[in-house]
Structures are given as structure tokens and as C-alpha cells.
Amino acid sequence: MYKSDVEAVDAFVVKYKELNAEIGKIIIGQDEVVKDVIISIFSKGHCLLIGVPGLAKTLLVNTIADVLGLTYNRIQFTPDLMPSDIIGSEILGEDRNFKFIKGPLFANIILADEINRTPPKTQAALLEAMQERSVTTGGKRYELGNPFFVLATQNPIEQEGTYPLPEAQLDRFMFNVWLDYPSLQDEITVVKNTTSNRKVELRKVISNEEIIYFQELVRRIPVTDNVLEYAVKLASKTRPNTEHAAEIANKYLSWGAGPRASQYLIIGAKCHSLIKGKYSPDIEDVKAVAAAILRHRIVRNYKAEAEGISVDAIISELLKA
């Protein structure tokens, strides 16, 4: 597709800017969130979006699916949703043979809306598909779309009738992204755009083949030993009462990030360096993706909760050290 990786990196920067500009026609003032979602797509990761209702989480996924030109399905998670409702089920056909009817999981982009509203059995079916990128039913294995990307949303303020994701299942998500309220000026722009008859035509910026090509390019980017060591040490610092644990981890954490965090820190740093037009990541690229990768992988202890020390404050201290 491109003569060399250097040429491919330059092309990737152009594509990223085009993607950003196109998404920015609809999504106002969520630049960091959009950047994290795009990084997780090109890193072959999945993303968990947490924010109060009305912050355009669903609209963001719709918009990204439009500009990427990928197939897209939205699954509304509810307490009565069964695994077969998302994976699909076997039905008896007219020829007296069973045939598999694919569920909504068979698409490139899946929006798992309010993932914490469904029981663990259904959550587990989705999370298995995220890990294996395939489903098994009736003794047969079915491959999911390529690329395959799950964007799940969670509402942090409404806890009645929810089934919070266990830490081991949260670990399947590359990023945990917090959406905040827009600034006053951004909100004025949003209201102005959405209360008029303004219509926006989105164009498809990148093809399926190009996405897969750039995903492979991210993997090929070289990493120096000092950056690799920094990422692994950063993850190690979060593990209380271990050899490399930071003082703040021993004091405020009951559990730290596993090796998957180290892997994602490097993959995320590689992709972050690419969107900045660099041919290899440095420590600043690791720091740029660290909060979104670590915040759902470390568990605060009672002392941290009692003193009101947030996960992000702990990560911030670890990055300063």
C-alpha cells in the first residue's frame, strides 16, 4: 500500500487529521476523548466510556462508525438480555436442519450501551468475544468482523439495578475514558448546532483495508529499551507490597495493574507517537496514555476511599515520581 513505513506514518498523520476534522463537525469539545477512541481502534483495543447521560457517548460512536465506513450495531444492555440476544442462536430451518442466525455482535463496531445494566452471564458472553474475537455456539466457532472494536458505555451516577463489571473483566478494555461536561463556550456551540435545521454530511475518510494496514503498522513501530522499561516499571509501581511498588501504592492501593497494562502502555504509546508524526514512541507518549489505561486496573484500599484520594490522583503521583 505504501513504499515504506516512513511513508505510511506520514499518511497516517494525514488520515488522523482528516478523521478528527470530520468527527469534529458533529462532536464538539471532546478532543481528548475522540483521540483516545481513535488510538484504541488503531491499537486493536476496546474502549469503556464513562459519563453522565447527555454527553454524546452514543452520538460519538455513531459518528466514528460513519467516518470509518465500518458496519456498526448498537446493543442496549438491559437486565433481561440473554447471551443469545447478542451472539445469535440456532433455529430449526425448513429443511429440518439447525442453522445459525448471527446476532448483532457480528459487526465491525459494537456499541454496548450501559454494559453494567446486564447480568454477569451476558457480560461474560460479550467479554469472551472481545478477547477471542470469535464466538462458539453449537460446537462451531464463528469469527467476528475484522476490524472488531467494542465501545461500551457506563452511567456512573445511576447505580440502582446495575451489575458493575468485575476488575478481571474490566481488564479486557484497553482504555477507560471519563467524559466530562463541556465548557460553557462548547455547550453554546452544541446547543446552537442542535436546535437549528443545520444538517451535516459526513464523508467516509478511511477504508476497512487501510484500518487493518495501519493497525499492523502500529505493531511494527520500533520501541527503545528505555521506553519499554519505563512502561513496565510504571505498571510495576502500582502493585502494592511487591519489589518495585511505589510508596503511594503501598499506602493507598489494595491491587495493582497486571502485565496487560504494560502491553497496552507500549501499544498505546506507539499509536500516540504515530498521530504526532513520530517514528518511535518516547516516555512522554507512555505518559499520555497512562491514565486511561491504568485507572480501571488499580483498586484503591479503604484508606484511600476514607481520605478521598482518587484513582487519577494516585496515577498522577506515579507519573511524577
N, C-alpha and C positions, 0 to 999 in steps of 0.2 A: 504493500500500500504506500509506504514511504521508503525512500532510498536508504535512510539511516535513522537510528534512534534520535539523533540530534534534530533532524528534520521533523521527526514525529513529535518531539517535545514542543518544538515551535508551533506545530499545527495544533497541538493540544491546548496551548495557551490561547490561541485564536478561538478555538471551539468553546473553551470555557467562558471567554468574554462574551461570545455570541449567546451562549446559554443564559448567562447572568442577565444580559440585556433583555432577552426575550421574556424570562421569568419575571424580571423587574417591571414589565408592563402591567402585570396583574398583582404581584406580591410587593407591597411597599414596606420598606423599613425593616426587613428581616434578613439583611445581607449575610450575617454570620450563620444563621440557620440554613439559608439556601446553600452557602458554601459547604457546611458540614454534610448536608444531604448529598450534594454532588460528589464530595470526597468519598462518602460511603458507597455510592453507586460504582464509582471507578475503582474502588478498593475491593469490590465483591463482598461488601459487608451489608448488614441490615441496620436500621435506624429506629430508635424509640423516641417519639416526640411527646414531651410532657408540657402541658399548658392548660390554662383555664379555657372554658368554652368561648368561641368567638374570635380566636386569634388566627384564624385562617389555616388551621392544620390540614383540613381536608382539601381546601382550595389549593394549598401549596402542592400537595401530591397530584391533584388533577392537572395542575399547570405543568409540573415537571413531566408527567406522563405525556402530555400534549407535545411539548417541545422535543422530547426524546423520541417520539414516534414509536413508542412501545405499546404492547397490549396491556390493559390495566383493568383490574377488578377491585371493587370496594366490598369488604365484608364487614357488616355491622355485627359486632360481638354482643350477644345477649345471654342471659342465664340459661336459656333453653336450647342454645346452639349445640349441635352434636358434631363429632369429628367428621361423619359422613356428609354433613352440610357444607363443609369446606373442601374436603378431599374428593368427594364424589362417591357413588355407590354402584353396586352391581344390580342390574334388573334383568328379569326373565324376558327375553325377546320373543317375537312371534315364532321364531324357529326352534323354540324350546331350549335355547342356549342362553347362558348368562352373558351379558355384555356390560362393560364398564362405562358408565356415564361420568365424564370428568366434571369435577366441581370447580368453583371459582378460583381455587388455588392455582389452576393451570393458566397462568398469565405471566408476563414479564415483571410487572409491578403490582404488588398486592398492598392495599391499604387495609390494615387490621384496625378498624375503628373501635376505640375503647376496649382494648385487649384484656383489661382487668375486669371486665363485666362478665366474662365467661368462665365456667368451672375448669379446674386443672386438666381434666380429661381432654377437652377441646384445645386448651392452650398447648398441651403436650403434642397434639397432632400437628399443630402449626409449627411448633419449635423443632420437631423432628424433621419436618420438610425443609425448614431453614438450614438445618445442619447438613442434612444428606442431599438436599436439592433433588429429592425424589420421594415418592410415596409408595408404600407396599399395601396392596389390598387383594384379597382373594388369592394370596400366594404369588401374585405377579407384581413386578416392580415397574413403576412408570416414572420416567424422567420429567422434571418440570422444565419450564421455559429457560432459555439462555439468551440474555442475562436474566437472573431471577433475583428480585430485590423486595424485601418486606419492610414497609414503613408502618410501624404501629403507633397508635396514639393512646395517651392516658390522660385522664382528668384528675389532677391532684387534690381537688377540693371536695369532691363528692365521693365519700367512702362507703356510703350505705349500699349494700348489695354488690360489693366488689370482691374479687378474688385476686389479691396482689400477687404479682409474679414472684416466685422464689428466686433467690440470688443465683442459683445454678442455671435457671432458665434465662434470667436477665443477661447472663454472661454470653448468650448467643448473639446478643446485639452488639455491633461494633461501637455505635455511638448512643449516648443518652443525651438528647438535646433539650434544654429548657427554653421554652418560648416565653418571652416577657411582653408586657403591654407596650404598644408602640409609643414613640414620643408624641408630644402634642402636635407638632407640625406634620408628622407622618399620618397621624389619625385624621387630621383635617383633610389631607390628600386622599386617604382611603374613603372617607365619607363623601367627599366631592365626586370621586370617581364612581362610587357605587350607588349614588342616589340620583344619577342622571341617566340619559339614554345612551351614554358612551359605550360603544362596542369595540372590543379589542380582538383583532385577528392574530392568532399565534401561528408562527411558521415552524415547521419541523427543522431543527438545527443539525441533528446528527442521526446517522443510520444505526441500525442494530449491529451491523458488521463493524462499524467504527467504534462503537462502545466496547465490543468484545476485544478489538485490537488494542484500544487504549487501556483496558483492564490488564492485558498481558504486558503492555509497555510499563505500567506501574510496577509490576513484579520484576521486570528486567533492570530497573534503575539500580545502580550500584550504591552501596552504603559503606561509609568508612567505619573502621573498628571502634573509634571513639564514640561515634553516634550510636552504634549498636550497643556498646557497653553502657552508655548513658541511659538508653531506653530500658534496658534490663535492670539496671541499678535503681531506676525510678520506680519500677514495679516492685522490686525487692524491698524498697524503703517502706512500702505500705503494709508489709507483713509483720505484725507485732510479735515481739519475743523471738525473732529469728536473728541470724548473724548480722544482716545488713539493715535491720529495722531502724527507722528514724525515731528520734526521741518522741516526736509528736504522735507517731503511730503507736508506740508502746503506751502512751498516755491516754489516747482518745479512740483507738480502733480495737475492735474485737476480731476483725477478719480483714485480710488484705487481698490485693488483686493477684490472680493466678497467671500462669505463663501465657494464656491467651491475650492478656493485656499487653505483654511485651511484644507479641507478634503484631497486634493491631497498632501499637505505637509506631512500629517501624513502617508498616504498610501505609498507615495514615500520614506519616511524615514524608514518605516517598511521594504520595499523591499531592500533599500540600506543597512540596517543593516544585512539582511539575506545574501547578497552577500559577506559581510565582515565576515560572520560566527558568528555574534552576535545574541542572542536570544531575544533581545529587543532594540529598537532604542534609541539613546540619542540625545542631541541637535546638535551635530556635523553631524548626519545623516540628520536632518532637513536642516541644512545649506548647505549640499552637494547637495541637490535637489532644493534649494530655487530659484536660478537664472532662471533655465529652467521653473519653474512653475509660477514665478511672472512676467517675462519680457513681456508677451503678455497680462497681466491683469491690468497693470497700464498705465495710459495715462499722458504723460508729458504736461505741460502747455506751453504757449508762452515764458515765461521767461526762462524755461529750454532749449527750442529749440534755443532761441536767444543767450544763453550763451554756447551752445554746450555741455550741460550736458546730457550724455547718460542714457538710462534706466538702463543699467548694473552698471553704476557708482552710481546711486541712490540706487539700491539694495545692492551694496557693502557697502555703508554707513549705511544702515539699519541693515545689519548683524553685523557691528562693534559696533553699539550702544548697 
